[in-house]
Amino acid sequence: MRLARLDCETFHNTMSKVSESTVRRLSLYLRFLEEFEAHGTQTVSSETLARLGGTTSAQVRKDLSFFGSFGKRGLGYSVSELAERLRDILGLQRSYGVVVVGAGKMGSAMVLHGGFARRGFFVKAAYDVDEHAVGRQLNGVEVRHADQLERDLERESIDIGVIATPPEAAQRIAEQLVQGGIKAILNFAPVRLAVPEGVLVKDVNLSLELEALSYGIRNR
Amino acid sequence: MRLARLDCETFHNTMSKVSESTVRRLSLYLRFLEEFEAHGTQTVSSETLARLGGTTSAQVRKDLSFFGSFGKRGLGYSVSELAERLRDILGLQRSYGVVVVGAGKMGSAMVLHGGFARRGFFVKAAYDVDEHAVGRQLNGVEVRHADQLERDLERESIDIGVIATPPEAAQRIAEQLVQGGIKAILNFAPVRLAVPEGVLVKDVNLSLELEALSYGIRNR
């Protein structure tokens, strides 16, 4: 067991060179490319992607260079080809089953989020221990008792577990998810999860986001 | 007007060298230091901070070097002194007034979050346009009609605005916040906000977090 990686670091389990910042920018480039596709634009330059993404064209070219050769010098990138390659790189050519554990405000927000299914992330079930929560439907997604989680993971095809429980329950839930074969966890609980090698954890810590702002206010 | 910066980039308005990743790690180091403080530990090495934070001791020393000289060679850092310095660097020696615009699931989760007040972030009010939401109390925080936002910003001391509205309302709300003197925005809406130079925007985009996981699954 090792401590799970924290944000904005390289995923050292799976790839040695590609940072989370690069992956995040690839997601952003894909969004811009899809806007261009929707408007019928055929080609785009690294300068345009850089401007939209708030970065430099050198960074755009570097981000893409990890994954092979793209574009023609002086002609830019084909919008549709690059979008297709990015969807492939980001693993968006398939769909993912998601479970959300903890159906409080944050968990419910994840279940009810409108944009995930469009990207291929399908929330199959939510889990809670609160009697008032269990049995409810969140936009067609059933809230089940957390006791069912392990059994359900054996029966259903789930790729990603979202932990939105109180901090003291998070490690136990992470272990159940790992036990059930889950290899990717999105963690909202403000604790460092210990997971075996090979399990990816992305932490979303809203206190850290606020502190980035207080840092900015302090150091402006 | 310019497009707001996206995540995991440097805050180029306010500081040229210090990346968001560094700021995030400083927040994490502070958490570890506070755990050590609570346990009465007096000194800590860069190696220990590195191990806890999933990074290298060279990175720890580099992160801290932006802000002056810390620690004594061979003796490590004084836990209490470094914690105090980090609270200062991160702007946590004072409190911040926060408003949350959009009192849906995500906005409510922000209002009800237990950890923010402990860090000095006080949610003063929430805003919505929905008749069912307006007038409710969320853990003592009143949900007001969004029409009141501009007037309230003139009267109350608010530092940080959280945007948790539907995407189509986000830019308008950002402009109201800026008009009301807000210099720091936490944005959950999946749109790039255009804000004037000098206004910080941190985007939290949960689709991007899921895509970081699908990337990891695809490229494991």
Chai-1 contact restraints between the chains, C-beta under 6 A:
chainA,res_idxA,chainB,res_idxB,connection_type,confidence,min_distance_angstrom,max_distance_angstrom,comment,restraint_id
A,R5,B,G54,contact,1.0,0.0,6.0,A-B,restraint_1
A,L6,B,L28,contact,1.0,0.0,6.0,A-B,restraint_2
A,L6,B,G54,contact,1.0,0.0,6.0,A-B,restraint_3
A,D7,B,R24,contact,1.0,0.0,6.0,A-B,restraint_4
A,C8,B,C8,contact,1.0,0.0,6.0,A-B,restraint_5
A,C8,B,S21,contact,1.0,0.0,6.0,A-B,restraint_6
A,C8,B,R24,contact,1.0,0.0,6.0,A-B,restraint_7
A,E9,B,G54,contact,1.0,0.0,6.0,A-B,restraint_8
A,F11,B,G216,contact,1.0,0.0,6.0,A-B,restraint_9
A,T14,B,G216,contact,1.0,0.0,6.0,A-B,restraint_10
A,T14,B,N219,contact,1.0,0.0,6.0,A-B,restraint_11
A,T14,B,R220,contact,1.0,0.0,6.0,A-B,restraint_12
A,M15,B,N219,contact,1.0,0.0,6.0,A-B,restraint_13
A,S21,B,C8,contact,1.0,0.0,6.0,A-B,restraint_14
A,V23,B,A212,contact,1.0,0.0,6.0,A-B,restraint_15
A,V23,B,Y215,contact,1.0,0.0,6.0,A-B,restraint_16
A,R24,B,D7,contact,1.0,0.0,6.0,A-B,restraint_17
A,R24,B,C8,contact,1.0,0.0,6.0,A-B,restraint_18
A,R24,B,L208,contact,1.0,0.0,6.0,A-B,restraint_19
A,S27,B,L208,contact,1.0,0.0,6.0,A-B,restraint_20
A,S27,B,E211,contact,1.0,0.0,6.0,A-B,restraint_21
A,L28,B,L6,contact,1.0,0.0,6.0,A-B,restraint_22
A,G54,B,R5,contact,1.0,0.0,6.0,A-B,restraint_23
A,G54,B,L6,contact,1.0,0.0,6.0,A-B,restraint_24
A,G54,B,E9,contact,1.0,0.0,6.0,A-B,restraint_25
A,L90,B,E211,contact,1.0,0.0,6.0,A-B,restraint_26
A,L90,B,S214,contact,1.0,0.0,6.0,A-B,restraint_27
A,L90,B,Y215,contact,1.0,0.0,6.0,A-B,restraint_28
A,G91,B,S214,contact,1.0,0.0,6.0,A-B,restraint_29
A,G91,B,Y215,contact,1.0,0.0,6.0,A-B,restraint_30
A,G91,B,I217,contact,1.0,0.0,6.0,A-B,restraint_31
A,G91,B,R218,contact,1.0,0.0,6.0,A-B,restraint_32
A,K105,B,K105,contact,1.0,0.0,6.0,A-B,restraint_33
A,K105,B,S108,contact,1.0,0.0,6.0,A-B,restraint_34
A,K105,B,A109,contact,1.0,0.0,6.0,A-B,restraint_35
A,K105,B,L112,contact,1.0,0.0,6.0,A-B,restraint_36
A,M106,B,A109,contact,1.0,0.0,6.0,A-B,restraint_37
A,S108,B,K105,contact,1.0,0.0,6.0,A-B,restraint_38
A,A109,B,K105,contact,1.0,0.0,6.0,A-B,restraint_39
A,A109,B,M106,contact,1.0,0.0,6.0,A-B,restraint_40
A,A109,B,A109,contact,1.0,0.0,6.0,A-B,restraint_41
A,L112,B,K105,contact,1.0,0.0,6.0,A-B,restraint_42
A,G115,B,S207,contact,1.0,0.0,6.0,A-B,restraint_43
A,R119,B,S207,contact,1.0,0.0,6.0,A-B,restraint_44
A,F121,B,L210,contact,1.0,0.0,6.0,A-B,restraint_45
A,I160,B,L213,contact,1.0,0.0,6.0,A-B,restraint_46
A,A184,B,L213,contact,1.0,0.0,6.0,A-B,restraint_47
A,A184,B,I217,contact,1.0,0.0,6.0,A-B,restraint_48
A,L186,B,E209,contact,1.0,0.0,6.0,A-B,restraint_49
A,L200,B,L213,contact,1.0,0.0,6.0,A-B,restraint_50
A,L200,B,G216,contact,1.0,0.0,6.0,A-B,restraint_51
A,K202,B,E209,contact,1.0,0.0,6.0,A-B,restraint_52
A,K202,B,A212,contact,1.0,0.0,6.0,A-B,restraint_53
A,K202,B,L213,contact,1.0,0.0,6.0,A-B,restraint_54
A,V204,B,E209,contact,1.0,0.0,6.0,A-B,restraint_55
A,S207,B,G115,contact,1.0,0.0,6.0,A-B,restraint_56
A,S207,B,R119,contact,1.0,0.0,6.0,A-B,restraint_57
A,L208,B,R24,contact,1.0,0.0,6.0,A-B,restraint_58
A,L208,B,S27,contact,1.0,0.0,6.0,A-B,restraint_59
A,E209,B,L186,contact,1.0,0.0,6.0,A-B,restraint_60
A,E209,B,K202,contact,1.0,0.0,6.0,A-B,restraint_61
A,E209,B,V204,contact,1.0,0.0,6.0,A-B,restraint_62
A,L210,B,F121,contact,1.0,0.0,6.0,A-B,restraint_63
A,E211,B,S27,contact,1.0,0.0,6.0,A-B,restraint_64
A,E211,B,L90,contact,1.0,0.0,6.0,A-B,restraint_65
A,A212,B,V23,contact,1.0,0.0,6.0,A-B,restraint_66
A,A212,B,K202,contact,1.0,0.0,6.0,A-B,restraint_67
A,L213,B,I160,contact,1.0,0.0,6.0,A-B,restraint_68
A,L213,B,A184,contact,1.0,0.0,6.0,A-B,restraint_69
A,L213,B,L200,contact,1.0,0.0,6.0,A-B,restraint_70
A,L213,B,K202,contact,1.0,0.0,6.0,A-B,restraint_71
A,S214,B,L90,contact,1.0,0.0,6.0,A-B,restraint_72
A,S214,B,G91,contact,1.0,0.0,6.0,A-B,restraint_73
A,Y215,B,V23,contact,1.0,0.0,6.0,A-B,restraint_74
A,Y215,B,L90,contact,1.0,0.0,6.0,A-B,restraint_75
A,Y215,B,G91,contact,1.0,0.0,6.0,A-B,restraint_76
A,G216,B,F11,contact,1.0,0.0,6.0,A-B,restraint_77
A,G216,B,T14,contact,1.0,0.0,6.0,A-B,restraint_78
A,G216,B,L200,contact,1.0,0.0,6.0,A-B,restraint_79
A,I217,B,G91,contact,1.0,0.0,6.0,A-B,restraint_80
A,I217,B,A184,contact,1.0,0.0,6.0,A-B,restraint_81
A,R218,B,G91,contact,1.0,0.0,6.0,A-B,restraint_82
A,N219,B,T14,contact,1.0,0.0,6.0,A-B,restraint_83
A,N219,B,M15,contact,1.0,0.0,6.0,A-B,restraint_84
A,R220,B,T14,contact,1.0,0.0,6.0,A-B,restraint_85
